[in-house]
Amino acid sequence: MTTTEKQAELYNKILLGLEKVYEKLIEFKKQKKSELVVMKGNKIVKVKP
C-alpha cells in the first residue's frame, strides 16, 4: 500500500467519522429540543432540527 493509498483511506475514515458525529448531533438537538447554530454565507443562523 502506497502513501497516497494510505492517505486516501485515512481521509475516507475521517469523513465517515464526521458524518456519524453530525448525525448524533442532530439526534441530540432533537431530543433536547434546542436550535442548531449554523453559518450560511456570512450570516449565523439558528435552525430547528
CHARMM-style PDB file with segment names, atoms N, HN, CA, C and O in Angstrom:
ATOM      1  N   MET     1       0.854  -1.180   0.000  1.00  0.00      PROA
ATOM      2  CA  MET     1       0.000   0.000   0.000  1.00  0.00      PROA
ATOM      3  C   MET     1       0.900   1.244   0.000  1.00  0.00      PROA
ATOM      4  O   MET     1       1.790   1.378   0.839  1.00  0.00      PROA
ATOM      5  N   THR     2       0.656   2.133  -0.939  1.00  0.00      PROA
ATOM      6  HN  THR     2      -0.068   2.024  -1.621  1.00  0.00      PROA
ATOM      7  CA  THR     2       1.486   3.325  -1.049  1.00  0.00      PROA
ATOM      8  C   THR     2       1.012   4.405  -0.084  1.00  0.00      PROA
ATOM      9  O   THR     2      -0.051   4.294   0.527  1.00  0.00      PROA
ATOM     10  N   THR     3       1.799   5.418   0.034  1.00  0.00      PROA
ATOM     11  HN  THR     3       2.663   5.508  -0.462  1.00  0.00      PROA
ATOM     12  CA  THR     3       1.464   6.523   0.925  1.00  0.00      PROA
ATOM     13  C   THR     3       0.180   7.205   0.475  1.00  0.00      PROA
ATOM     14  O   THR     3      -0.638   7.589   1.311  1.00  0.00      PROA
ATOM     15  N   THR     4      -0.010   7.361  -0.819  1.00  0.00      PROA
ATOM     16  HN  THR     4       0.654   7.049  -1.499  1.00  0.00      PROA
ATOM     17  CA  THR     4      -1.219   8.000  -1.343  1.00  0.00      PROA
ATOM     18  C   THR     4      -2.458   7.186  -1.008  1.00  0.00      PROA
ATOM     19  O   THR     4      -3.493   7.747  -0.648  1.00  0.00      PROA
ATOM     20  N   GLU     5      -2.359   5.862  -1.123  1.00  0.00      PROA
ATOM     21  HN  GLU     5      -1.518   5.407  -1.415  1.00  0.00      PROA
ATOM     22  CA  GLU     5      -3.487   4.996  -0.790  1.00  0.00      PROA
ATOM     23  C   GLU     5      -3.805   5.060   0.702  1.00  0.00      PROA
ATOM     24  O   GLU     5      -4.973   5.052   1.090  1.00  0.00      PROA
ATOM     25  N   LYS     6      -2.769   5.124   1.538  1.00  0.00      PROA
ATOM     26  HN  LYS     6      -1.820   5.131   1.223  1.00  0.00      PROA
ATOM     27  CA  LYS     6      -2.971   5.236   2.987  1.00  0.00      PROA
ATOM     28  C   LYS     6      -3.666   6.555   3.326  1.00  0.00      PROA
ATOM     29  O   LYS     6      -4.571   6.594   4.160  1.00  0.00      PROA
ATOM     30  N   GLN     7      -3.238   7.616   2.678  1.00  0.00      PROA
ATOM     31  HN  GLN     7      -2.504   7.584   2.000  1.00  0.00      PROA
ATOM     32  CA  GLN     7      -3.847   8.927   2.918  1.00  0.00      PROA
ATOM     33  C   GLN     7      -5.304   8.938   2.469  1.00  0.00      PROA
ATOM     34  O   GLN     7      -6.155   9.512   3.148  1.00  0.00      PROA
ATOM     35  N   ALA     8      -5.599   8.311   1.338  1.00  0.00      PROA
ATOM     36  HN  ALA     8      -4.908   7.844   0.787  1.00  0.00      PROA
ATOM     37  CA  ALA     8      -6.971   8.249   0.834  1.00  0.00      PROA
ATOM     38  C   ALA     8      -7.855   7.454   1.789  1.00  0.00      PROA
ATOM     39  O   ALA     8      -8.997   7.837   2.043  1.00  0.00      PROA
ATOM     40  N   GLU     9      -7.334   6.351   2.318  1.00  0.00      PROA
ATOM     41  HN  GLU     9      -6.407   6.039   2.112  1.00  0.00      PROA
ATOM     42  CA  GLU     9      -8.085   5.528   3.264  1.00  0.00      PROA
ATOM     43  C   GLU     9      -8.345   6.309   4.556  1.00  0.00      PROA
ATOM     44  O   GLU     9      -9.453   6.277   5.092  1.00  0.00      PROA
ATOM     45  N   LEU    10      -7.334   7.001   5.046  1.00  0.00      PROA
ATOM     46  HN  LEU    10      -6.434   7.027   4.610  1.00  0.00      PROA
ATOM     47  CA  LEU    10      -7.484   7.813   6.255  1.00  0.00      PROA
ATOM     48  C   LEU    10      -8.500   8.927   6.032  1.00  0.00      PROA
ATOM     49  O   LEU    10      -9.324   9.206   6.902  1.00  0.00      PROA
ATOM     50  N   TYR    11      -8.440   9.557   4.873  1.00  0.00      PROA
ATOM     51  HN  TYR    11      -7.770   9.330   4.166  1.00  0.00      PROA
ATOM     52  CA  TYR    11      -9.376  10.624   4.513  1.00  0.00      PROA
ATOM     53  C   TYR    11     -10.814  10.100   4.529  1.00  0.00      PROA
ATOM     54  O   TYR    11     -11.713  10.759   5.052  1.00  0.00      PROA
ATOM     55  N   ASN    12     -11.024   8.919   3.957  1.00  0.00      PROA
ATOM     56  HN  ASN    12     -10.294   8.385   3.532  1.00  0.00      PROA
ATOM     57  CA  ASN    12     -12.366   8.327   3.929  1.00  0.00      PROA
ATOM     58  C   ASN    12     -12.856   7.990   5.333  1.00  0.00      PROA
ATOM     59  O   ASN    12     -14.033   8.179   5.640  1.00  0.00      PROA
ATOM     60  N   LYS    13     -11.969   7.495   6.184  1.00  0.00      PROA
ATOM     61  HN  LYS    13     -11.013   7.341   5.935  1.00  0.00      PROA
ATOM     62  CA  LYS    13     -12.341   7.177   7.562  1.00  0.00      PROA
ATOM     63  C   LYS    13     -12.721   8.444   8.326  1.00  0.00      PROA
ATOM     64  O   LYS    13     -13.671   8.441   9.109  1.00  0.00      PROA
ATOM     65  N   ILE    14     -11.993   9.504   8.099  1.00  0.00      PROA
ATOM     66  HN  ILE    14     -11.221   9.506   7.462  1.00  0.00      PROA
ATOM     67  CA  ILE    14     -12.292  10.778   8.758  1.00  0.00      PROA
ATOM     68  C   ILE    14     -13.655  11.294   8.324  1.00  0.00      PROA
ATOM     69  O   ILE    14     -14.437  11.756   9.155  1.00  0.00      PROA
ATOM     70  N   LEU    15     -13.947  11.219   7.027  1.00  0.00      PROA
ATOM     71  HN  LEU    15     -13.312  10.844   6.352  1.00  0.00      PROA
ATOM     72  CA  LEU    15     -15.244  11.664   6.521  1.00  0.00      PROA
ATOM     73  C   LEU    15     -16.393  10.846   7.113  1.00  0.00      PROA
ATOM     74  O   LEU    15     -17.424  11.406   7.483  1.00  0.00      PROA
ATOM     75  N   LEU    16     -16.223   9.540   7.204  1.00  0.00      PROA
ATOM     76  HN  LEU    16     -15.386   9.084   6.903  1.00  0.00      PROA
ATOM     77  CA  LEU    16     -17.252   8.688   7.799  1.00  0.00      PROA
ATOM     78  C   LEU    16     -17.472   9.046   9.264  1.00  0.00      PROA
ATOM     79  O   LEU    16     -18.607   9.074   9.741  1.00  0.00      PROA
ATOM     80  N   GLY    17     -16.387   9.317   9.970  1.00  0.00      PROA
ATOM     81  HN  GLY    17     -15.465   9.293   9.582  1.00  0.00      PROA
ATOM     82  CA  GLY    17     -16.486   9.716  11.369  1.00  0.00      PROA
ATOM     83  C   GLY    17     -17.223  11.032  11.528  1.00  0.00      PROA
ATOM     84  O   GLY    17     -18.045  11.177  12.432  1.00  0.00      PROA
ATOM     85  N   LEU    18     -16.939  11.991  10.663  1.00  0.00      PROA
ATOM     86  HN  LEU    18     -16.271  11.873   9.928  1.00  0.00      PROA
ATOM     87  CA  LEU    18     -17.616  13.285  10.719  1.00  0.00      PROA
ATOM     88  C   LEU    18     -19.108  13.144  10.423  1.00  0.00      PROA
ATOM     89  O   LEU    18     -19.930  13.823  11.038  1.00  0.00      PROA
ATOM     90  N   GLU    19     -19.454  12.275   9.495  1.00  0.00      PROA
ATOM     91  HN  GLU    19     -18.786  11.723   8.995  1.00  0.00      PROA
ATOM     92  CA  GLU    19     -20.865  12.045   9.178  1.00  0.00      PROA
ATOM     93  C   GLU    19     -21.601  11.460  10.383  1.00  0.00      PROA
ATOM     94  O   GLU    19     -22.728  11.859  10.678  1.00  0.00      PROA
ATOM     95  N   LYS    20     -20.966  10.513  11.080  1.00  0.00      PROA
ATOM     96  HN  LYS    20     -20.050  10.189  10.841  1.00  0.00      PROA
ATOM     97  CA  LYS    20     -21.578   9.916  12.270  1.00  0.00      PROA
ATOM     98  C   LYS    20     -21.762  10.956  13.373  1.00  0.00      PROA
ATOM     99  O   LYS    20     -22.798  10.986  14.037  1.00  0.00      PROA
ATOM    100  N   VAL    21     -20.768  11.795  13.563  1.00  0.00      PROA
ATOM    101  HN  VAL    21     -19.927  11.771  13.023  1.00  0.00      PROA
ATOM    102  CA  VAL    21     -20.854  12.838  14.584  1.00  0.00      PROA
ATOM    103  C   VAL    21     -21.979  13.810  14.251  1.00  0.00      PROA
ATOM    104  O   VAL    21     -22.712  14.238  15.142  1.00  0.00      PROA
ATOM    105  N   TYR    22     -22.122  14.160  12.979  1.00  0.00      PROA
ATOM    106  HN  TYR    22     -21.527  13.812  12.255  1.00  0.00      PROA
ATOM    107  CA  TYR    22     -23.184  15.073  12.553  1.00  0.00      PROA
ATOM    108  C   TYR    22     -24.560  14.468  12.831  1.00  0.00      PROA
ATOM    109  O   TYR    22     -25.460  15.152  13.317  1.00  0.00      PROA
ATOM    110  N   GLU    23     -24.713  13.178  12.517  1.00  0.00      PROA
ATOM    111  HN  GLU    23     -23.981  12.623  12.122  1.00  0.00      PROA
ATOM    112  CA  GLU    23     -25.992  12.506  12.763  1.00  0.00      PROA
ATOM    113  C   GLU    23     -26.310  12.484  14.259  1.00  0.00      PROA
ATOM    114  O   GLU    23     -27.453  12.714  14.653  1.00  0.00      PROA
ATOM    115  N   LYS    24     -25.307  12.210  15.088  1.00  0.00      PROA
ATOM    116  HN  LYS    24     -24.378  12.024  14.767  1.00  0.00      PROA
ATOM    117  CA  LYS    24     -25.517  12.183  16.534  1.00  0.00      PROA
ATOM    118  C   LYS    24     -25.847  13.583  17.066  1.00  0.00      PROA
ATOM    119  O   LYS    24     -26.651  13.724  17.987  1.00  0.00      PROA
ATOM    120  N   LEU    25     -25.237  14.601  16.493  1.00  0.00      PROA
ATOM    121  HN  LEU    25     -24.584  14.486  15.744  1.00  0.00      PROA
ATOM    122  CA  LEU    25     -25.518  15.978  16.900  1.00  0.00      PROA
ATOM    123  C   LEU    25     -26.966  16.338  16.609  1.00  0.00      PROA
ATOM    124  O   LEU    25     -27.642  16.916  17.460  1.00  0.00      PROA
ATOM    125  N   ILE    26     -27.448  16.007  15.424  1.00  0.00      PROA
ATOM    126  HN  ILE    26     -26.899  15.537  14.732  1.00  0.00      PROA
ATOM    127  CA  ILE    26     -28.840  16.287  15.050  1.00  0.00      PROA
ATOM    128  C   ILE    26     -29.785  15.531  15.981  1.00  0.00      PROA
ATOM    129  O   ILE    26     -30.783  16.086  16.443  1.00  0.00      PROA
ATOM    130  N   GLU    27     -29.472  14.278  16.252  1.00  0.00      PROA
ATOM    131  HN  GLU    27     -28.662  13.828  15.877  1.00  0.00      PROA
ATOM    132  CA  GLU    27     -30.301  13.469  17.146  1.00  0.00      PROA
ATOM    133  C   GLU    27     -30.349  14.083  18.548  1.00  0.00      PROA
ATOM    134  O   GLU    27     -31.414  14.150  19.162  1.00  0.00      PROA
ATOM    135  N   PHE    28     -29.207  14.526  19.047  1.00  0.00      PROA
ATOM    136  HN  PHE    28     -28.341  14.472  18.548  1.00  0.00      PROA
ATOM    137  CA  PHE    28     -29.128  15.154  20.366  1.00  0.00      PROA
ATOM    138  C   PHE    28     -29.944  16.441  20.418  1.00  0.00      PROA
ATOM    139  O   PHE    28     -30.671  16.685  21.381  1.00  0.00      PROA
ATOM    140  N   LYS    29     -29.821  17.258  19.383  1.00  0.00      PROA
ATOM    141  HN  LYS    29     -29.230  17.061  18.601  1.00  0.00      PROA
ATOM    142  CA  LYS    29     -30.551  18.525  19.327  1.00  0.00      PROA
ATOM    143  C   LYS    29     -32.059  18.285  19.282  1.00  0.00      PROA
ATOM    144  O   LYS    29     -32.823  19.048  19.873  1.00  0.00      PROA
ATOM    145  N   LYS    30     -32.493  17.230  18.586  1.00  0.00      PROA
ATOM    146  HN  LYS    30     -31.872  16.610  18.106  1.00  0.00      PROA
ATOM    147  CA  LYS    30     -33.914  16.892  18.526  1.00  0.00      PROA
ATOM    148  C   LYS    30     -34.416  16.471  19.899  1.00  0.00      PROA
ATOM    149  O   LYS    30     -35.509  16.863  20.309  1.00  0.00      PROA
ATOM    150  N   GLN    31     -33.622  15.673  20.616  1.00  0.00      PROA
ATOM    151  HN  GLN    31     -32.735  15.354  20.283  1.00  0.00      PROA
ATOM    152  CA  GLN    31     -34.022  15.211  21.940  1.00  0.00      PROA
ATOM    153  C   GLN    31     -34.140  16.368  22.924  1.00  0.00      PROA
ATOM    154  O   GLN    31     -35.068  16.404  23.732  1.00  0.00      PROA
ATOM    155  N   LYS    32     -33.217  17.300  22.863  1.00  0.00      PROA
ATOM    156  HN  LYS    32     -32.463  17.271  22.207  1.00  0.00      PROA
ATOM    157  CA  LYS    32     -33.195  18.434  23.781  1.00  0.00      PROA
ATOM    158  C   LYS    32     -34.088  19.586  23.320  1.00  0.00      PROA
ATOM    159  O   LYS    32     -34.277  20.567  24.039  1.00  0.00      PROA
ATOM    160  N   LYS    33     -34.635  19.451  22.106  1.00  0.00      PROA
ATOM    161  HN  LYS    33     -34.482  18.654  21.522  1.00  0.00      PROA
ATOM    162  CA  LYS    33     -35.482  20.482  21.505  1.00  0.00      PROA
ATOM    163  C   LYS    33     -34.786  21.842  21.510  1.00  0.00      PROA
ATOM    164  O   LYS    33     -35.369  22.864  21.872  1.00  0.00      PROA
ATOM    165  N   SER    34     -33.535  21.817  21.102  1.00  0.00      PROA
ATOM    166  HN  SER    34     -33.061  20.987  20.809  1.00  0.00      PROA
ATOM    167  CA  SER    34     -32.762  23.056  21.033  1.00  0.00      PROA
ATOM    168  C   SER    34     -32.408  23.364  19.580  1.00  0.00      PROA
ATOM    169  O   SER    34     -32.505  22.505  18.704  1.00  0.00      PROA
ATOM    170  N   GLU    35     -32.005  24.585  19.351  1.00  0.00      PROA
ATOM    171  HN  GLU    35     -31.927  25.283  20.063  1.00  0.00      PROA
ATOM    172  CA  GLU    35     -31.691  25.030  17.994  1.00  0.00      PROA
ATOM    173  C   GLU    35     -30.262  24.672  17.623  1.00  0.00      PROA
ATOM    174  O   GLU    35     -29.380  24.573  18.476  1.00  0.00      PROA
ATOM    175  N   LEU    36     -30.062  24.485  16.351  1.00  0.00      PROA
ATOM    176  HN  LEU    36     -30.779  24.565  15.658  1.00  0.00      PROA
ATOM    177  CA  LEU    36     -28.749  24.212  15.795  1.00  0.00      PROA
ATOM    178  C   LEU    36     -28.247  25.512  15.172  1.00  0.00      PROA
ATOM    179  O   LEU    36     -28.947  26.122  14.364  1.00  0.00      PROA
ATOM    180  N   VAL    37     -27.056  25.932  15.535  1.00  0.00      PROA
ATOM    181  HN  VAL    37     -26.487  25.436  16.192  1.00  0.00      PROA
ATOM    182  CA  VAL    37     -26.495  27.173  15.018  1.00  0.00      PROA
ATOM    183  C   VAL    37     -25.547  26.834  13.878  1.00  0.00      PROA
ATOM    184  O   VAL    37     -24.577  26.098  14.061  1.00  0.00      PROA
ATOM    185  N   VAL    38     -25.838  27.382  12.688  1.00  0.00      PROA
ATOM    186  HN  VAL    38     -26.626  27.979  12.539  1.00  0.00      PROA
ATOM    187  CA  VAL    38     -25.016  27.131  11.502  1.00  0.00      PROA
ATOM    188  C   VAL    38     -24.676  28.460  10.832  1.00  0.00      PROA
ATOM    189  O   VAL    38     -25.282  29.493  11.114  1.00  0.00      PROA
ATOM    190  N   MET    39     -23.709  28.403   9.954  1.00  0.00      PROA
ATOM    191  HN  MET    39     -23.216  27.564   9.726  1.00  0.00      PROA
ATOM    192  CA  MET    39     -23.315  29.601   9.218  1.00  0.00      PROA
ATOM    193  C   MET    39     -23.701  29.421   7.762  1.00  0.00      PROA
ATOM    194  O   MET    39     -23.269  28.469   7.112  1.00  0.00      PROA
ATOM    195  N   LYS    40     -24.516  30.334   7.248  1.00  0.00      PROA
ATOM    196  HN  LYS    40     -24.867  31.107   7.775  1.00  0.00      PROA
ATOM    197  CA  LYS    40     -24.913  30.326   5.837  1.00  0.00      PROA
ATOM    198  C   LYS    40     -24.358  31.593   5.205  1.00  0.00      PROA
ATOM    199  O   LYS    40     -24.783  32.706   5.515  1.00  0.00      PROA
ATOM    200  N   GLY    41     -23.408  31.397   4.320  1.00  0.00      PROA
ATOM    201  HN  GLY    41     -23.062  30.493   4.067  1.00  0.00      PROA
ATOM    202  CA  GLY    41     -22.751  32.561   3.727  1.00  0.00      PROA
ATOM    203  C   GLY    41     -21.955  33.265   4.810  1.00  0.00      PROA
ATOM    204  O   GLY    41     -21.064  32.676   5.422  1.00  0.00      PROA
ATOM    205  N   ASN    42     -22.282  34.528   5.042  1.00  0.00      PROA
ATOM    206  HN  ASN    42     -23.006  35.006   4.544  1.00  0.00      PROA
ATOM    207  CA  ASN    42     -21.604  35.294   6.076  1.00  0.00      PROA
ATOM    208  C   ASN    42     -22.487  35.544   7.283  1.00  0.00      PROA
ATOM    209  O   ASN    42     -22.151  36.364   8.137  1.00  0.00      PROA
ATOM    210  N   LYS    43     -23.614  34.847   7.364  1.00  0.00      PROA
ATOM    211  HN  LYS    43     -23.886  34.181   6.670  1.00  0.00      PROA
ATOM    212  CA  LYS    43     -24.558  35.049   8.454  1.00  0.00      PROA
ATOM    213  C   LYS    43     -24.643  33.809   9.333  1.00  0.00      PROA
ATOM    214  O   LYS    43     -24.529  32.680   8.856  1.00  0.00      PROA
ATOM    215  N   ILE    44     -24.844  34.040  10.619  1.00  0.00      PROA
ATOM    216  HN  ILE    44     -24.936  34.957  11.007  1.00  0.00      PROA
ATOM    217  CA  ILE    44     -25.060  32.958  11.567  1.00  0.00      PROA
ATOM    218  C   ILE    44     -26.576  32.796  11.715  1.00  0.00      PROA
ATOM    219  O   ILE    44     -27.293  33.760  11.984  1.00  0.00      PROA
ATOM    220  N   VAL    45     -27.052  31.549  11.534  1.00  0.00      PROA
ATOM    221  HN  VAL    45     -26.469  30.765  11.315  1.00  0.00      PROA
ATOM    222  CA  VAL    45     -28.484  31.268  11.509  1.00  0.00      PROA
ATOM    223  C   VAL    45     -28.782  30.169  12.524  1.00  0.00      PROA
ATOM    224  O   VAL    45     -28.021  29.210  12.654  1.00  0.00      PROA
ATOM    225  N   LYS    46     -29.900  30.315  13.243  1.00  0.00      PROA
ATOM    226  HN  LYS    46     -30.519  31.094  13.137  1.00  0.00      PROA
ATOM    227  CA  LYS    46     -30.365  29.283  14.160  1.00  0.00      PROA
ATOM    228  C   LYS    46     -31.463  28.489  13.456  1.00  0.00      PROA
ATOM    229  O   LYS    46     -32.420  29.059  12.933  1.00  0.00      PROA
ATOM    230  N   VAL    47     -31.308  27.157  13.453  1.00  0.00      PROA
ATOM    231  HN  VAL    47     -30.530  26.695  13.878  1.00  0.00      PROA
ATOM    232  CA  VAL    47     -32.221  26.273  12.737  1.00  0.00      PROA
ATOM    233  C   VAL    47     -32.765  25.236  13.701  1.00  0.00      PROA
ATOM    234  O   VAL    47     -32.026  24.692  14.521  1.00  0.00      PROA
ATOM    235  N   LYS    48     -34.067  24.962  13.602  1.00  0.00      PROA
ATOM    236  HN  LYS    48     -34.668  25.405  12.936  1.00  0.00      PROA
ATOM    237  CA  LYS    48     -34.630  23.877  14.393  1.00  0.00      PROA
ATOM    238  C   LYS    48     -34.423  22.573  13.645  1.00  0.00      PROA
ATOM    239  O   LYS    48     -34.761  22.480  12.465  1.00  0.00      PROA
ATOM    240  N   PRO    49     -33.873  21.562  14.313  1.00  0.00      PROA
ATOM    241  CA  PRO    49     -33.605  20.293  13.612  1.00  0.00      PROA
ATOM    242  C   PRO    49     -34.881  19.504  13.330  1.00  0.00      PROA
ATOM    243  OT1 PRO    49     -34.821  18.420  12.749  1.00  0.00      PROA
TER     244      PRO     49
END
